Amino acid sequence: MDKISAIRSFVEVASCGSFTQAAEQLGLSRLQVSRHIKEVEQWLALRLLHRTTRRVSLTLQGEEALNYCQRILSEVTAMESRANSHNNELVGSIRIASPIGLGQHKLYDVVEAFCQQHPQVNIQLLLSDNVSQLVNDRVDIALRYTHQPDESLIARRLMHIDSVICASPDYLVKHSALLSANDLLQHNCLCHSSQPRWEIIDESRTCLLDVSGNLQANDMGVLINAALRGNGIVCLPTDLANHYLEQGELLEVLPNITAPGKTLWAVYLSRSYQQTVVRAFIDFTANAWQQDIKKWQAS
């Protein structure tokens, strides 16, 4: 019996609540996963799972066994990483949760460079603008824009990103001029679903504007495309907007008004069982993004 493989199957089934999903995650057949669970139960002489036609759940003994099995897998991974550290070879898998726009436009470049440097590392990206749950979603690293990270998590500041309110030249030609912040209320504002009200700083005074428009989306890419086509005004993080500002495809509106930026953090669970490869990726990303992302300015 390959106890490590069997333990890995048990932990995955417990996380997914499904033999089928666990098999997909592990690249095994459902029969292999079922055999692994049976082997672990025989080895420990315990019934670990309640099985019904609809769901799989842990028994009380299974919950206790899961804690030990998770620690065993963490120690095995740490041992493998240490064994390879003498030749700078990192081995392992990382599950990273990221906002969609960041993942599509900036994070992938870092992932690609890291994997080229460490070809034995596998990375799984979970792109969503919903806040991921590290335990339930089995996430090793979550990238989050926030002013104050959750105190229950370990957090590493990666960078601060300015925001900019902008629109296409075509939109600005066809619509009334913007002279003050309140003028935004008369324009078609393209809003992210998580930010239906825009926070701005006007003459050192912070206020919230109840802007409105004919499009909301939970994907910055959709909002960028709509703005580029002249359909409205958008508030973008500068790591996404700078390329279009530099090319003149988008223009900043109301340059005397500031849209507060956001700080990007890498958050993760306790360091006690953190894999070496996870720490290495966070260090690599922090170094790659060590410069704050400021608004592009024409020289």
Secondary structure, 3 states (H helix, E strand, C coil): CCHHHHHHHHHHHHHHCCHHHHHHHHCCCHHHHHHHHHHHHHHHCCCCEEECCCCEEECHHHHHHHHHHHHHHHHHHHHHHHHHHHHCCCCEEEEEEECHHHHHHHHHHHHHHHHHHCCCEEEEEEECCCCCCCCCCCCCEEEEECCCCCCCCEEEEEEEEEEEEEECHHHHHHCCCCCCHHHHHHCCEEEECCCCCEEEEECCEEEEECCCCCCEECCHHHHHHHHHCCCCEEEEEHHHHHHHHHHCCCEECCCCCEEEEEEEEEEECCHHHCCHHHHHHHHHHHHHCCCCECCCCCC
